Amino acid sequence: MDGRCAVETCAEFGFARTSCTPRIRCGFGTDVLLCTGSDEAYVFSTQERKLKAVLQCPDPVSDLVVSHDKQRLYVACRSGVYCVSSELLLSRVKGSPADASSGPSELKISSESLVIAEEGVLSLLLVGSVLVTLSQRDASWMLALYKSSNYEKLSSFSQVSGDVNSEETKTEIRRSPVLICVHSRDATPSSSSSNSSSDEAPSQGHFHLDPFLFKLLFGVDIALAKSPVILCGLPDGCVCFVPLLLPGSRLRVLHSLEQPVVFVGSSGPGRCLVAVGELGRVVLMKADKGGSAEGRGNVLIEGCVPGPVVCGCVDKNIVYYSTGSDLLLLDISEGKSGEEGQGKDEETRRKMDAALQSPTSLNVCRVVALAPPTCNTAAPGVVELLGLSVRGQLQRMRLPVRTEDSRLSSGSDSQVGRSVRDLLSSIGDVCERASVLKTSIKSKNQILQHLNQVLNISFLLMAGANGAEPPPLQENPIRCRASTSWSRLLQEDSLTLTCVLDNSSAYVLERGWTLSITVFPLCPPPSAGGENLSANFSFPFQSLHPGETLDVSLPLAAAGESSFPVTVSCSLLFSLASLLGEEAANLPALQSSCISLPLNTLTVDWLHALQVSSPKAVQEKITPHATDAIEAFLRSHRIRCGGNAEGGGEGGLKYSASVRVSAELLRDTLMVVKSSHLDPAGTKTAPENVCLSLLEWLLSEGPGGVTTGQKGDQIPMRGSVVHAQSLNRHAVKLTAKEVNVGVEESLNTVEVQVHSSSIAAVCGLHHAVLRRVQTLLQRAPERAASTKRVQSLGLREALRRAEHLLQQIQQSRVSGVFSGGASTEQMSRTLLDVYRELRENPLLII
């Protein structure tokens, strides 16, 4: 571009900062109309270079528009739209005194000129016989259409805005919306279009687009209807459109700049629609006509120019915009290229990017409003712009002539800069970075999937813990069950517990999970001295799919130990460090972070720890554990002589306890499955021998998910008698026999007796039998009691025994106090007799 931009001040209006954006509009002939946001509007003659008239309005003026026939002037104010006749305005100007050069004529607009009573109108546009208004209503924008003949409201459209002026900010300067009309170049002139034909320059606010681009942007229906389209750029960044002649249309969003819209227009040939935002974002919408018909479409080029953008306008392929500190020129022409199809599209995009990065400065500052440029007839090729400065000065800016050399120079500089940028951007291996990014995304997706599985499992297991009642064991989708078995290692017998983790849920237990088992005795022995005897075992595993099980074994006790029963607490631990894998090594605080989810609690009692065998085998098994040959000889001698040795045979089983259960209850609960060739699945029937079935059930099954390692039919029995060795190496005998209870009304019962030379074994086995009988009571069908008398007799006898035993206990305590602790052995013997009496005379369980 040769020469400098010449600036000439035409008039001064004393512009004061107000809430509306100042505007310069085309007026009557060579006159221009100005509104600065105050309650005055101005008519300035560019030919005579003087201010001709001042319009005094009731409210601040936001916009002005002249009718196509130049007969009416519409003024948008806060209270509505006013109409002023051009005849009245011209007559007032012609009727001014001879010394009119001293000042412009003034015309006061009264309320009689109000034609549209709509508050908050910020923009006006006249499209043929339709007057379009854009106003602000609380949290939305309202686009209304009126007939210009009788001002009848035709339709209205609303758009919710994300940037609405509040009551507190009405005094601040806010961006006014942009309102234009876009026509297709193949549309014939009608009453709804501009008076100018498609070949002539469009009037202000009206633009023409290439038919192909028009169809791509707004749709086939609008293009076939050849309807003008109203475009409005809102302060919230949305560019919305609505067709004028298509019934049932609605206001739709064409694009969002995500910043206040300053200007919307099209290039001279109509091959590009331009939208400019306040922060410098520029959007160019072009039509791609190259390639096959299927590949044709609109090309959207987005970029940024130095901002902020205060105002702008377009002339042919040049966009003029002001940043407040400078006036810049942006060339959006496509240039000449021999390429076709996709190559041409990429070349156009590169040229646009280069043009956006390097606009041309015109060295004019503080411009806040621009009018469309005009060509100077006296100097062909010279372009003139009218602008309004921040001080209220109307300036005429004459731009120097643009030559082809300057364009080539600018193009070569842009090409060099683009080559440098391409060279810098190509440093580094893009493929490798993309591969690393892809791997990172895949890893994060796997972590999220793993975390989702962990959360689902956590919610599943915590549902029962947070409820009022935990679900039964068989209903837990993830649970533990166990079985006991004896093994011999290094001439030492030990009890082994095999725990089975059963995953019946729909989720996979992936890496990071650990099965934690804690074993602790319910009643620690006195020798422990308050020491914590619990033991913890951890079993990490990699994966456990639905339907699979995990078997783990752990030592429970060695032969000779008597700290039974024990509680086995099962839980699942998840390490948070396993989510990140190798990356967790960089986070030391995450190594010890884990979550614990309780599963269920199992109890292993004395019945689980019994070693069942024949009486002779029991005796042979007990004898080798003597500490030396002399002790073994003495024990065997006492057994032959019928003494009460603790570890001897049946003659030494001096402690016993019994439990009586209704035979009818046992027949209802201990059902036997019998199968035949007609019914392979089998049917449940009552057992033939109730005593034998009860002993088999006691020794093979257990409550709470713990079973023994031997089946009922594999247990060696002699009639209804079971011989075994207890955990503390003492002989144990279990018997079951049928007895009748009652005098007047007898009841058939089964009495289970426990005999042993160890009182600890008797107590533990008696407690274990009672626990199993409790599970039978839970499974028994409900029925009315028919033996009330028998049970009442038993209660009376039990009460009498309890009173007698209470007296014995009180007497032993009194004697112990007065004797000063010398009769401790006598007190222990008395308590032992009381305990034995309680065990040998039980209540009947029916």
Secondary structure as UniProt FT lines:
FT   STRAND          6..12
FT   STRAND          23..26
FT   TURN            29..30
FT   STRAND          31..35
FT   STRAND          40..45
FT   TURN            46..49
FT   STRAND          50..56
FT   STRAND          61..66
FT   TURN            68..69
FT   STRAND          72..77
FT   TURN            78..79
FT   STRAND          80..85
FT   HELIX           86..94
FT   TURN            98..99
FT   HELIX           100..102
FT   STRAND          105..108
FT   HELIX           111..113
FT   STRAND          114..116
FT   TURN            119..120
FT   STRAND          121..127
FT   TURN            128..129
FT   STRAND          130..137
FT   TURN            138..139
FT   STRAND          140..147
FT   TURN            148..150
FT   STRAND          153..160
FT   HELIX           167..169
FT   TURN            170..171
FT   STRAND          178..184
FT   TURN            185..186
FT   TURN            191..192
FT   TURN            198..199
FT   TURN            204..205
FT   STRAND          206..209
FT   HELIX           211..218
FT   HELIX           220..225
FT   STRAND          229..233
FT   TURN            235..236
FT   STRAND          238..243
FT   TURN            247..248
FT   STRAND          252..256
FT   STRAND          261..266
FT   TURN            268..269
FT   STRAND          272..277
FT   TURN            278..279
FT   STRAND          281..288
FT   TURN            293..295
FT   STRAND          297..304
FT   STRAND          311..315
FT   TURN            316..317
FT   STRAND          318..322
FT   STRAND          327..331
FT   HELIX           342..357
FT   STRAND          360..361
FT   STRAND          367..370
FT   STRAND          374..375
FT   TURN            380..381
FT   STRAND          383..389
FT   TURN            390..391
FT   STRAND          393..399
FT   HELIX           404..425
FT   HELIX           430..466
FT   HELIX           473..475
FT   STRAND          478..489
FT   TURN            490..491
FT   STRAND          492..503
FT   TURN            511..512
FT   STRAND          513..521
FT   HELIX           526..528
FT   TURN            529..530
FT   STRAND          535..540
FT   TURN            546..547
FT   STRAND          549..558
FT   TURN            559..560
FT   STRAND          566..575
FT   HELIX           577..580
FT   HELIX           581..586
FT   HELIX           588..590
FT   TURN            591..592
FT   STRAND          594..604
FT   TURN            606..609
FT   STRAND          611..612
FT   HELIX           615..622
FT   HELIX           623..625
FT   HELIX           629..640
FT   TURN            641..642
FT   TURN            646..647
FT   HELIX           650..652
FT   STRAND          655..662
FT   HELIX           663..669
FT   STRAND          672..674
FT   TURN            680..681
FT   STRAND          683..685
FT   HELIX           690..700
FT   HELIX           703..705
FT   STRAND          706..708
FT   HELIX           712..714
FT   TURN            719..720
FT   STRAND          721..725
FT   TURN            727..728
FT   STRAND          731..741
FT   STRAND          747..756
FT   HELIX           759..779
FT   HELIX           788..818
FT   TURN            819..823
FT   HELIX           824..840
FT   STRAND          844..845
//
